[in-house]
Amino acid sequence: MAEETLRRKREAVITINTAWCKGCVICVELCPERVLVMESGKAKVADLEKCTVCGLCELRCPDFAITVVDKNKTEKAGE
């Protein structure tokens, strides 16, 4: 069962609190999969399917405006 979990595609849920985002671009530049873009001076999710749930954007956001959740882990915990 553990092998199946590792092979299953991760399903990310990325939340960006635009009120907290100052538009520093750190998250966009650090994302290895180019999931985020800047739009109107704020970070925005451009391609969620590419997200590997690495969490770099959340970790490095100086404004704590981003949260990244692996939906599969959340569902498993709720079982």
N, C-alpha and C positions, 0 to 999 in steps of 0.2 A: 504494500500500500504506500509506503514512503516513496518508492520510486515513481509511482504514478503521480504523486503530489509534486515531485520535482520536475517532472516532464510537462505537467499541465501549464498552459500559458498563464502568466500572471495577469490579473485584471486590476488595473490601477484605478483609484479614485483620487483625483487631484483637485483640491479646493484652493482657490486663490481669493484671499480677502482683499479686494481692490481698494478698500478704504485704508488698508495698512500699507499697501504696495506703494513705494516711493519711486518706482521706475529705475532702479539702479542697474538693471540688466544682468546682475550676477547670475541669477538662475538660468537665464537664457544662454549665457556664455558657458556655464558649467555643465549643462545637460548634454551627456554624450550621445543621445539619440535625437537631439533637436526637436523635442516635444513641445517646448515653449517658444513663444515669439512675443515681441512687444507690439502692442496696439494701443494707440492713443496714450502713450506714456505709461502703460501698465502691462504687467505680464499676463499672458493669455495662453491657454492650452490650444495648440494648433493640431496636434496629431496624437491623441491619447493611445491609439493602437501601438505606437512605437515605444511607449513607456515600459521600462524594465523594472520599475519600482526600486531604483537604486537609492532614492531619497536625497541625492546631492542638492537638489533645488531647495528642499525643505531645510536641510542641515545648514546650508550656507546663506539662506535668506536672513539678512540682518534685521528685517522688520517682522519676522515670524508670520509672514503673510501667506505662506504656503504649507499645506498639509498633504502628505501622500500616504495613502492606505492601500495595502495589498488586499483586495476584496476577498481573495481565496483564503487568506489567513483569518480574516474577520469572520467569514462564514464557518470555517472549521472550528474556531473558538466557540461559536454559538451553537454548535451541534450538541 
